[in-house]
Amino acid sequence: WPRTLRATAYGTGISVWLQAWWGFLQNSANRFVPIGRFSKLTNVLFVVALDQAVGASILNAGYFFTVSWLTDFNFDKATQRMKECFPAQMLAHLSFWPWFSIALFYTVSAIST
């Protein structure tokens, strides 16, 4: 598959998962860190910590595996590619996205209302 088609296929699939994931995060935050008992910032930090620890790991590992696997449908090569790329990607990811997510969820997200 051409690279653009592989990335599009992954993006389409992960978008469905993200909607369910963010719904789960919202429900979890409302259950464990409700804004009525905790500050809005505490609620947002709970969501971001869970999202970055679990969601980002799944998303990033899944991207490298899926895009590689769609190249030649070789499971072993896709697994190796994911193992090679995942650590550096997560370091880069965690240097920016948690801060962006805190600002986003605090100011505009339905999760933090």
Backbone torsions as a table, in degrees:
resi	resn	phi	psi	omega
1	TRP	NA	142.3	174.5
2	PRO	-63.2	151.5	-174.9
3	ARG	-56.0	-43.9	-178.8
4	THR	-62.3	-39.7	179.1
5	LEU	-67.4	-38.7	178.0
6	ARG	-63.4	-46.4	-179.5
7	ALA	-65.5	-37.3	178.4
8	THR	-66.2	-42.2	178.2
9	ALA	-61.2	-44.1	179.1
10	TYR	-64.4	-47.1	-178.7
11	GLY	-59.6	-38.8	178.6
12	THR	-66.0	-46.8	179.6
13	GLY	-64.6	-43.2	-176.6
14	ILE	-70.7	-27.3	178.1
15	SER	-61.1	-39.1	177.5
16	VAL	-64.3	-46.2	179.5
17	TRP	-62.6	-41.0	-178.3
18	LEU	-60.6	-38.3	179.0
19	GLN	-62.1	-44.0	177.6
20	ALA	-66.3	-41.5	-179.8
21	TRP	-61.5	-48.8	-179.1
22	TRP	-66.5	-31.3	173.1
23	GLY	-64.2	-43.1	176.4
24	PHE	-61.0	-43.7	179.0
25	LEU	-61.2	-44.7	-179.3
26	GLN	-61.6	-46.8	179.2
27	ASN	-64.0	-39.8	178.8
28	SER	-65.1	-43.5	179.2
29	ALA	-63.6	-42.2	179.6
30	ASN	-66.7	-28.5	-179.6
31	ARG	-82.9	-46.7	-173.1
32	PHE	-94.5	-28.0	-177.6
33	VAL	-136.0	60.5	-177.3
34	PRO	-65.5	141.7	-177.4
35	ILE	-64.2	-26.0	176.8
36	GLY	-63.7	-29.1	-180.0
37	ARG	-104.5	-26.4	-177.4
38	PHE	-123.0	165.5	178.9
39	SER	-72.9	159.6	176.6
40	LYS	-59.4	-39.2	179.6
41	LEU	-63.2	-41.2	177.7
42	THR	-61.8	-42.6	177.7
43	ASN	-60.3	-46.0	-179.7
44	VAL	-65.9	-42.5	179.4
45	LEU	-62.7	-37.0	175.5
46	PHE	-60.6	-48.8	-179.1
47	VAL	-61.6	-47.3	-177.3
48	VAL	-66.3	-42.0	179.3
49	ALA	-61.4	-45.8	179.1
50	LEU	-66.5	-42.1	-179.9
51	ASP	-63.2	-44.7	-177.0
52	GLN	-74.0	-37.1	-179.1
53	ALA	-72.0	-40.5	-174.5
54	VAL	-105.4	-57.6	-174.7
55	GLY	-60.8	-46.8	-178.4
56	ALA	-66.1	-35.9	178.3
57	SER	-64.2	-45.8	178.0
58	ILE	-62.8	-46.4	-177.8
59	LEU	-62.2	-47.9	-177.1
60	ASN	-70.6	-44.6	177.6
61	ALA	-64.1	-41.9	179.2
62	GLY	-62.0	-37.8	179.1
63	TYR	-62.1	-53.1	-177.4
64	PHE	-62.8	-40.7	179.4
65	PHE	-65.4	-50.9	-174.2
66	THR	-64.7	-47.7	-178.4
67	VAL	-64.1	-39.0	177.5
68	SER	-68.3	-44.0	-179.0
69	TRP	-62.7	-37.7	179.6
70	LEU	-70.4	-10.4	177.1
71	THR	-71.2	-48.6	-177.3
72	ASP	-143.6	10.9	177.2
73	PHE	56.9	37.0	178.8
74	ASN	-107.0	108.9	-176.4
75	PHE	-61.3	-43.8	-178.1
76	ASP	-64.5	-43.0	178.5
77	LYS	-65.9	-38.8	179.0
78	ALA	-65.6	-40.9	178.0
79	THR	-64.2	-42.9	178.5
80	GLN	-63.3	-42.4	178.9
81	ARG	-61.9	-42.6	178.6
82	MET	-61.9	-44.7	180.0
83	LYS	-63.8	-35.1	179.9
84	GLU	-71.5	-40.6	-171.3
85	CYS	-92.2	-26.5	-171.6
86	PHE	-58.5	-50.1	-176.0
87	PRO	-59.5	-47.7	-179.5
88	ALA	-65.7	-38.1	178.6
89	GLN	-63.9	-42.5	-179.7
90	MET	-66.8	-37.5	176.0
91	LEU	-62.3	-44.3	177.6
92	ALA	-64.8	-43.8	180.0
93	HIS	-58.2	-49.2	-175.6
94	LEU	-72.1	-12.8	176.5
95	SER	-78.6	-15.3	-177.3
96	PHE	-126.4	-52.7	-166.7
97	TRP	-63.9	-36.4	177.6
98	PRO	-59.6	-41.2	-179.2
99	TRP	-67.1	-42.2	176.9
100	PHE	-62.0	-44.6	-178.3
101	SER	-64.7	-39.9	177.2
102	ILE	-59.3	-48.7	179.5
103	ALA	-62.6	-44.2	-179.0
104	LEU	-64.2	-52.7	-176.9
105	PHE	-65.5	-31.7	179.9
106	TYR	-72.5	-37.3	-173.6
107	THR	-94.5	-36.9	-172.0
108	VAL	-131.1	-12.0	-172.8
109	SER	-76.9	144.4	175.0
110	ALA	-63.6	-26.3	-180.0
111	ILE	-60.8	-35.8	-172.1
112	SER	-99.0	16.4	-178.4
113	THR	-77.3	NA	NA
